[in-house]
Amino acid sequence: MTTTVGKSEGTNGTAMRAQWAVGDECTTGGLPLIDDAAGVAPKDARALSKLFFNRLQELEEGTAAYQYARNTLIEMNLALVHFAAGRYRNRPATDHEEIIQVGTIGLIKAIDRFDLSRETEFTTFAIPYIVGEMKRFFRDTSWAVHVPRRLQELRVELSKAKEELSVVLDRDPTVQELGEHLGMSEEEVLEGLVAANGYTAGSLDTPYSDTDGGAEGEGRTLAETFGACDPALELVEDFHSLAPLIEKLPERDRRLLRMRFGEEMTQAQIGEELGYSQMHVSRLLSRTIAKLRAGLLAQE
């Protein structure tokens, strides 16, 4: 048994007609058996899609016939995905095959949500789903630093507002003016401006040239211009905190600290000079250090 739906083929404008065999009810649900659905001509794909959508609504989800109808619809309409992806072919740092995969997800969503009763062409219905999925992909992957979608959308709004206000004001708008234009607070505008910095990121290996540094600044990378955390800074803070505590100590305790940590004398040398035993010097130092430690902790 064969279907009357034709497949258009041709060379130099000559059209030829071919027919698809109808599969059995269990496997194809009585639909035409199409081996190469992706190779169906666009004109035939539109006609066949109506037939398949009409039958898809009658088939039970999860059956072999339902899966055949749905999968064939996907393959027949992949040309829509390639058409939509064509506009992003020259987009930098983008894998075309990845765009096709994302667009196919949009196509599948359109197929699952399409309703013939609306009397809308499937092409008209599907393209916004496909393009929307691609734009969502670019929005989620184009940022160098991941930020919430709310801030990603706010960046676009701020960019448009800046362009509009720059034309009207003949200068860059202020944060307050952007907020009034968009109907939001200055805090929200600032949050969006800060988040926009995460859209692109520069490499630390980028050559860096300091115009004020002369020849010495040439040949360096950006990473080499960054300073490192100086551990001695914490010591400076500790010294400032210790100074008033040490001043409150008795003269003998201050002298012990000076000899032990300033002059770097051993406990035996301190005991010999002061006439104390080494054990007594050790106890005095331990008690003094514990008192200073307690004072620092109380300040924190």
C-alpha positions as CSV (number, residue, x, y, z in Angstrom):
1,M,0.0,0.0,0.0
2,T,1.3,3.5,-0.9
3,T,0.5,7.0,0.1
4,T,-0.6,9.7,-2.3
5,V,1.7,12.3,-0.7
6,G,4.4,13.1,-3.2
7,K,8.1,13.7,-2.8
8,S,9.5,16.4,-5.0
9,E,12.9,15.7,-6.7
10,G,14.3,17.3,-9.8
11,T,17.3,18.3,-11.9
12,N,17.3,21.5,-14.0
13,G,13.7,22.2,-12.9
14,T,12.3,18.9,-13.9
15,A,10.1,17.5,-11.2
16,M,9.8,13.8,-10.6
17,R,7.2,12.1,-8.3
18,A,7.9,9.3,-5.9
19,Q,5.8,7.7,-3.3
20,W,6.4,6.5,0.2
21,A,5.2,3.2,1.4
22,V,2.8,3.2,4.3
23,G,4.0,1.4,7.4
24,D,1.9,-0.8,9.6
25,E,-0.4,0.6,12.3
26,C,1.7,-0.5,15.3
27,T,5.1,0.9,14.0
28,T,4.1,4.0,12.1
29,G,0.5,4.6,13.1
30,G,-0.5,4.3,9.4
31,L,1.8,7.2,8.5
32,P,4.1,7.2,5.4
33,L,7.4,5.2,6.1
34,I,10.2,7.8,5.4
35,D,13.7,6.4,5.6
36,D,15.5,9.7,5.1
37,A,13.3,12.3,6.8
38,A,16.1,14.9,6.9
39,G,16.3,14.7,3.1
40,V,12.7,15.6,2.4
41,A,12.3,18.8,0.4
42,P,11.0,21.8,2.3
43,K,7.8,22.0,0.3
44,D,7.0,18.3,1.0
45,A,8.1,18.7,4.6
46,R,5.4,21.3,5.1
47,A,2.7,19.0,3.7
48,L,3.9,16.0,5.5
49,S,4.2,17.8,8.8
50,K,0.5,18.6,8.8
51,L,-0.3,15.0,8.2
52,F,2.1,13.8,10.9
53,F,0.9,16.5,13.4
54,N,-2.7,15.5,12.8
55,R,-1.9,11.8,13.5
56,L,0.4,12.6,16.4
57,Q,-2.5,14.1,18.3
58,E,-4.4,10.8,18.0
59,L,-1.6,8.5,18.9
60,E,-0.9,7.5,22.5
61,E,2.3,8.9,24.0
62,G,5.0,6.4,24.6
63,T,4.0,4.0,21.8
64,A,6.3,3.1,19.0
65,A,4.0,4.8,16.5
66,Y,4.0,8.0,18.6
67,Q,7.8,8.0,18.8
68,Y,8.1,7.4,15.0
69,A,5.8,10.3,14.2
70,R,7.6,12.7,16.7
71,N,11.1,11.7,15.6
72,T,10.2,12.0,11.9
73,L,8.8,15.5,12.5
74,I,12.1,16.5,14.2
75,E,14.2,15.2,11.3
76,M,12.0,16.6,8.6
77,N,12.1,20.1,10.1
78,L,15.9,20.2,11.0
79,A,16.2,22.6,8.0
80,L,14.5,25.2,10.1
81,V,17.3,24.9,12.7
82,H,20.0,25.2,10.1
83,F,18.3,28.2,8.6
84,A,18.1,29.9,12.1
85,A,21.7,29.0,12.9
86,G,22.9,30.5,9.6
87,R,22.6,34.0,11.0
88,Y,25.1,33.2,13.8
89,R,27.6,31.4,11.6
90,N,30.2,34.2,11.9
91,R,29.7,34.8,15.6
92,P,33.2,34.7,17.2
93,A,34.2,31.9,19.6
94,T,31.1,29.9,18.8
95,D,30.9,26.3,17.6
96,H,28.3,26.0,14.8
97,E,27.5,22.4,15.7
98,E,26.8,23.4,19.2
99,I,24.3,26.0,17.9
100,I,22.6,23.3,15.8
101,Q,22.2,21.1,18.9
102,V,20.8,24.0,21.0
103,G,18.4,24.9,18.1
104,T,17.2,21.3,17.9
105,I,16.1,21.5,21.5
106,G,14.0,24.5,20.5
107,L,12.6,22.6,17.6
108,I,11.6,19.7,19.9
109,K,9.9,22.1,22.2
110,A,8.0,23.6,19.3
111,I,6.9,20.2,18.1
112,D,5.6,19.2,21.6
113,R,3.6,22.4,22.0
114,F,2.3,22.9,18.4
115,D,-1.5,22.8,18.0
116,L,-3.0,22.4,14.6
117,S,-6.3,23.9,15.7
118,R,-4.6,27.3,15.9
119,E,-4.4,27.3,12.1
120,T,-0.8,28.6,12.2
121,E,2.0,27.4,10.0
122,F,4.4,25.2,11.9
123,T,7.3,27.2,10.4
124,T,5.9,30.4,11.9
125,F,5.4,28.8,15.2
126,A,8.8,27.0,15.4
127,I,11.3,29.7,14.4
128,P,10.7,31.8,17.6
129,Y,11.3,28.7,19.8
130,I,14.5,27.8,17.9
131,V,15.9,31.3,17.9
132,G,14.9,31.8,21.5
133,E,16.8,28.7,22.6
134,M,19.9,29.9,20.7
135,K,19.7,33.4,22.3
136,R,19.3,31.8,25.7
137,F,22.4,29.7,25.0
138,F,24.5,32.7,24.0
139,R,23.2,34.6,27.1
140,D,24.2,31.7,29.4
141,T,27.6,30.9,27.9
142,S,28.9,34.2,26.5
143,W,29.7,35.7,29.9
144,A,33.2,35.2,31.2
145,V,31.9,35.2,34.8
146,H,28.5,33.6,35.5
147,V,26.0,36.1,36.9
148,P,22.3,35.6,37.6
149,R,20.0,35.9,34.6
150,R,18.3,39.0,36.1
151,L,21.6,40.9,35.9
152,Q,22.4,39.6,32.4
153,E,19.1,41.1,31.2
154,L,19.7,44.3,33.2
155,R,23.0,44.7,31.4
156,V,21.1,44.8,28.1
157,E,18.6,47.3,29.4
158,L,21.4,49.5,30.7
159,S,23.2,49.4,27.4
160,K,20.1,50.5,25.5
161,A,19.3,53.2,28.1
162,K,22.9,54.5,27.8
163,E,22.7,54.9,24.0
164,E,19.3,56.6,24.2
165,L,20.3,59.0,26.9
166,S,23.7,59.8,25.3
167,V,21.9,61.0,22.2
168,V,19.5,63.2,24.2
169,L,22.0,64.6,26.7
170,D,25.0,64.7,24.3
171,R,27.1,63.1,27.1
172,D,27.2,59.9,29.2
173,P,24.3,59.6,31.6
174,T,24.8,59.5,35.3
175,V,23.6,56.6,37.5
176,Q,20.7,58.7,38.8
177,E,19.6,59.5,35.2
178,L,19.8,55.9,34.2
179,G,17.7,54.9,37.2
180,E,15.1,57.5,36.5
181,H,15.0,56.4,32.8
182,L,14.5,52.7,33.7
183,G,12.4,53.3,36.8
184,M,14.7,51.7,39.2
185,S,16.9,52.7,42.2
186,E,20.5,53.8,41.9
187,E,21.5,50.7,43.9
188,E,20.0,48.5,41.2
189,V,21.7,50.4,38.4
190,L,25.1,50.2,40.2
191,E,24.6,46.4,40.7
192,G,23.9,46.0,37.0
193,L,26.9,48.1,36.0
194,V,29.2,46.1,38.3
195,A,27.8,42.8,37.0
196,A,28.4,44.0,33.4
197,N,32.1,43.9,34.0
198,G,31.8,40.1,34.1
199,Y,30.8,39.9,30.5
200,T,34.3,39.8,29.2
201,A,37.6,39.0,30.8
202,G,41.2,39.7,29.7
203,S,44.0,37.2,29.8
204,L,46.7,37.6,32.5
205,D,49.2,36.8,29.8
206,T,48.2,39.9,27.9
207,P,51.3,42.1,27.2
208,Y,51.3,45.1,29.4
209,S,53.1,48.4,28.8
210,D,53.4,51.2,31.3
211,T,53.8,54.5,29.4
212,D,55.4,56.0,32.5
213,G,57.8,53.1,33.1
214,G,59.9,53.6,30.0
215,A,61.9,50.7,28.6
216,E,61.7,48.8,32.0
217,G,58.0,48.3,31.5
218,E,58.2,46.6,28.1
219,G,57.9,42.8,27.7
220,R,55.9,42.3,30.9
221,T,52.5,40.6,31.1
222,L,49.5,41.9,33.0
223,A,50.0,39.2,35.7
224,E,53.5,40.5,36.4
225,T,52.1,43.9,37.4
226,F,49.9,42.5,40.2
227,G,51.3,42.8,43.7
228,A,51.3,39.9,46.2
229,C,50.0,39.9,49.8
230,D,52.9,40.9,52.1
231,P,52.8,38.8,55.2
232,A,54.8,41.4,57.1
233,L,51.7,43.7,57.0
234,E,50.0,41.5,59.6
235,L,53.1,41.9,61.9
236,V,52.8,45.7,61.6
237,E,49.2,45.5,62.8
238,D,50.2,43.2,65.6
239,F,53.0,45.6,66.7
240,H,50.6,48.5,66.8
241,S,48.2,46.5,68.9
242,L,50.9,45.3,71.2
243,A,52.6,48.7,71.8
244,P,50.0,50.0,74.4
245,L,49.9,46.6,76.1
246,I,53.7,46.4,76.5
247,E,53.8,50.0,77.9
248,K,51.5,48.8,80.8
249,L,53.9,46.0,81.8
250,P,56.3,46.4,84.7
251,E,59.8,47.5,83.9
252,R,61.2,44.0,84.7
253,D,58.8,42.3,82.2
254,R,59.5,44.9,79.5
255,R,63.3,44.3,80.0
256,L,62.8,40.5,79.7
257,L,60.9,40.9,76.4
258,R,63.6,43.3,75.1
259,M,66.4,41.0,76.0
260,R,64.7,37.8,74.7
261,F,63.1,39.1,71.5
262,G,65.0,42.4,70.8
263,E,68.5,41.3,71.6
264,E,67.7,37.6,70.9
265,M,69.4,36.4,74.1
266,T,68.8,32.9,75.3
267,Q,67.0,32.2,78.6
268,A,70.3,31.1,80.1
269,Q,72.0,34.4,79.1
270,I,69.1,36.4,80.5
271,G,69.2,34.5,83.8
272,E,72.9,34.9,84.1
273,E,72.6,38.7,83.6
274,L,69.6,39.2,85.9
275,G,70.7,36.6,88.5
276,Y,67.7,34.3,87.9
277,S,67.6,30.7,87.1
278,Q,66.8,29.6,83.6
279,M,63.6,28.0,84.8
280,H,62.5,31.2,86.6
281,V,63.2,33.2,83.4
282,S,61.1,30.8,81.4
283,R,58.1,31.1,83.8
284,L,58.4,34.9,83.8
285,L,58.4,35.0,79.9
286,S,55.5,32.6,79.7
287,R,53.4,34.6,82.1
288,T,54.2,37.9,80.3
289,I,53.4,36.5,76.9
290,A,50.1,35.0,78.1
291,K,49.1,38.4,79.5
292,L,49.9,40.1,76.1
293,R,47.9,37.3,74.2
294,A,44.9,37.8,76.5
295,G,45.1,41.5,75.9
296,L,45.1,41.1,72.1
297,L,42.2,38.6,72.2
298,A,40.2,41.1,74.3
299,Q,40.7,43.8,71.6
300,E,39.4,41.5,68.8
